[in-house]
């Protein structure tokens, strides 16, 4: 996996710095462990050009979207999302830890019950790791879904995971210097609510919203939320309308990258530079870093997430 290290602003008021190589990993940071939409890249059954690029060895695998929050000083880390790729992601994470060999996170925070965001919990179960009491933070419907439906209920019964409650806009203190706050967003909530997270240290605030229907349906103003953040990792599932030929994209509402760029076009450059798109469908040209799409995003002064990206806290 190619690793790109990034530093951004230290304070909200300061102008954002462009992505640069960093020679030393900060003590407290977020690492991007995946950038793909729920089904990953390549996607099962896809014979189109987008996935053929992988089968022809022109592209590397991209893992489902996940973050790790790492505090090297306290030797702790927390996962945001438990994806189908959790085995590889936790293995990759070891190189960022002060004491490699720790495959048991200090906690897991879940955004919602779609396949790319929680199914990796099964790897903590008796057929696999057989973990003991890993805290899993969820919203109320998600908590009840895991408790009441197999195979997730077995994880609870055997104490492989220990469910912990989240409440909208109510912070959870990870330790004395870090906290996470869930922000509920509108999405296809078949089995659970959907949230994004604000991840904060004493100095910095990072916004993470990998899934939302449309920004206009949220009861918050996106531009204002970005202004309160040092970096914002935002839903970039689809680049533009028409990306899925023969399918009504209203059935799977997400804000197109082009829509988000247009919505935020009037922000000053220092604010737009905070925006990082993530959670790419296999059809999205950004997942393959195609030049035209990448240039389009860069022209707006915004960024594209990559696996291994470091965001200092």
ZIKANOR-V568644 format. One record per backbone hydrogen bond with DSSP energy under -0.5 kcal/mol. NH is the residue of the N-H (numbers start at 1). CO is the residue of the C=O. Records with the same first field share a line. If there is no record, write none. Layout:
# ZIKANOR-V568644
NH: CO ; CO
This chain:
# ZIKANOR-V568644
4: 2
6: 310
14: 11
29: 70
30: 311
31: 68
32: 309
33: 31 ; 66
34: 66
35: 63
36: 63
37: 280
40: 37
41: 62
46: 43
47: 45
51: 48
52: 48
53: 49
54: 51
55: 51
56: 52
57: 54
58: 53
59: 53
62: 41
65: 36
66: 34
67: 80
68: 31
69: 78
70: 29 ; 68
71: 76
72: 27 ; 70
75: 71
76: 71
78: 69
79: 107
80: 67
81: 79 ; 109
82: 117
86: 83
89: 85
90: 86
91: 87
92: 88
93: 89
94: 90 ; 91
95: 92
96: 93
97: 93 ; 94
103: 101
105: 103
106: 77
108: 135
109: 79
110: 137
114: 112
117: 114
118: 114
119: 115
120: 82
121: 82 ; 118
122: 119
123: 120
124: 121
125: 122
128: 125
129: 123
130: 125
131: 124
133: 131 ; 159
134: 160
136: 162
137: 108 ; 135
138: 164
143: 139
144: 140
145: 141
146: 142
147: 143
148: 144
149: 145
153: 149
154: 151
155: 151 ; 152
156: 152
157: 153
158: 154
159: 156
160: 155
161: 155
162: 134
164: 136
166: 138
169: 182
170: 167
171: 169
172: 180
174: 172 ; 178
175: 178
179: 200
180: 172
181: 198
182: 170
183: 196
185: 194
189: 187
190: 188
195: 111
196: 183
197: 208
198: 181
199: 197 ; 206
200: 179 ; 198
201: 204
203: 313
206: 199
207: 231
208: 197
209: 233
213: 186
217: 214
218: 215
222: 220
225: 221
226: 222
227: 223
228: 224
229: 226
230: 205
231: 205
232: 274
233: 207
234: 232 ; 276
235: 209
236: 278
243: 240
245: 243
247: 244
249: 247
251: 248
252: 249
253: 250
255: 212
256: 254
257: 238
258: 239
260: 256
261: 257
262: 258
263: 259
264: 260
265: 262
267: 264
271: 268
272: 268
273: 269
274: 271
275: 272
276: 232
277: 303
278: 234
279: 35
280: 35
281: 237
284: 281
287: 284
288: 285
289: 286
290: 285
294: 290
295: 291
296: 292
297: 293
298: 294
299: 295
300: 296 ; 297
301: 298
302: 297
303: 275
305: 277
308: 32
309: 306
311: 30
312: 310
313: 28
